Amino acid sequence: MVFILKGFDYGFIGGCCGKIAKNILAVAGNYHSLTEKSKIDVYLKSKNIAVKSLYIGDITDIGTIIIIK
């Protein structure tokens, strides 16, 4: 599993995602490309959380996703 972080060999999954609603997790990149997607899906389903990929492309560590209201 590779998470791109500019200037480094790898990133961190926590830096590529964040909850944008009570039951929606946004991911910076194509969530469906993750090699561990099925394991993550089991956990998210148990918490009733759906995933929204923000764009098609590599998962990118952007620091995190924070909603400002």
Contacts in CASP RR format, 6 or more apart in sequence:
PFRMAT RR
TARGET T0000
AUTHOR 0000-0000-0000
METHOD contacts of the structure
MODEL  1
MVFILKGFDYGFIGGCCGKIAKNILAVAGNYHSLTEKSKIDVYLKSKNIA
VKSLYIGDITDIGTIIIIK
1 13 0 8 1.000
1 34 0 8 1.000
1 35 0 8 1.000
1 36 0 8 1.000
2 10 0 8 1.000
2 58 0 8 1.000
2 59 0 8 1.000
3 10 0 8 1.000
3 11 0 8 1.000
3 12 0 8 1.000
3 13 0 8 1.000
3 15 0 8 1.000
3 16 0 8 1.000
3 59 0 8 1.000
3 60 0 8 1.000
3 61 0 8 1.000
4 11 0 8 1.000
4 58 0 8 1.000
4 59 0 8 1.000
4 60 0 8 1.000
4 61 0 8 1.000
5 11 0 8 1.000
5 12 0 8 1.000
5 60 0 8 1.000
5 61 0 8 1.000
11 61 0 8 1.000
12 61 0 8 1.000
13 59 0 8 1.000
14 61 0 8 1.000
14 63 0 8 1.000
14 64 0 8 1.000
15 28 0 8 1.000
15 61 0 8 1.000
15 62 0 8 1.000
15 63 0 8 1.000
15 64 0 8 1.000
15 65 0 8 1.000
16 27 0 8 1.000
16 28 0 8 1.000
16 29 0 8 1.000
16 59 0 8 1.000
16 60 0 8 1.000
16 61 0 8 1.000
16 62 0 8 1.000
16 63 0 8 1.000
17 25 0 8 1.000
17 26 0 8 1.000
17 27 0 8 1.000
17 28 0 8 1.000
17 64 0 8 1.000
17 65 0 8 1.000
18 25 0 8 1.000
18 26 0 8 1.000
18 27 0 8 1.000
18 64 0 8 1.000
18 65 0 8 1.000
18 66 0 8 1.000
19 25 0 8 1.000
19 26 0 8 1.000
19 49 0 8 1.000
19 65 0 8 1.000
19 67 0 8 1.000
20 26 0 8 1.000
20 52 0 8 1.000
20 65 0 8 1.000
20 67 0 8 1.000
23 48 0 8 1.000
23 49 0 8 1.000
23 50 0 8 1.000
24 49 0 8 1.000
24 50 0 8 1.000
24 51 0 8 1.000
24 52 0 8 1.000
25 44 0 8 1.000
25 49 0 8 1.000
25 50 0 8 1.000
25 51 0 8 1.000
25 52 0 8 1.000
26 51 0 8 1.000
26 52 0 8 1.000
26 54 0 8 1.000
26 65 0 8 1.000
27 51 0 8 1.000
27 52 0 8 1.000
27 53 0 8 1.000
27 54 0 8 1.000
27 59 0 8 1.000
28 54 0 8 1.000
28 55 0 8 1.000
28 59 0 8 1.000
28 60 0 8 1.000
28 61 0 8 1.000
28 62 0 8 1.000
28 65 0 8 1.000
29 53 0 8 1.000
29 54 0 8 1.000
29 55 0 8 1.000
29 56 0 8 1.000
29 57 0 8 1.000
29 58 0 8 1.000
29 59 0 8 1.000
29 60 0 8 1.000
30 53 0 8 1.000
30 55 0 8 1.000
30 56 0 8 1.000
30 57 0 8 1.000
30 58 0 8 1.000
30 59 0 8 1.000
31 37 0 8 1.000
31 51 0 8 1.000
31 52 0 8 1.000
31 53 0 8 1.000
31 59 0 8 1.000
32 53 0 8 1.000
33 57 0 8 1.000
33 58 0 8 1.000
33 59 0 8 1.000
34 40 0 8 1.000
34 59 0 8 1.000
41 51 0 8 1.000
44 50 0 8 1.000
44 51 0 8 1.000
END
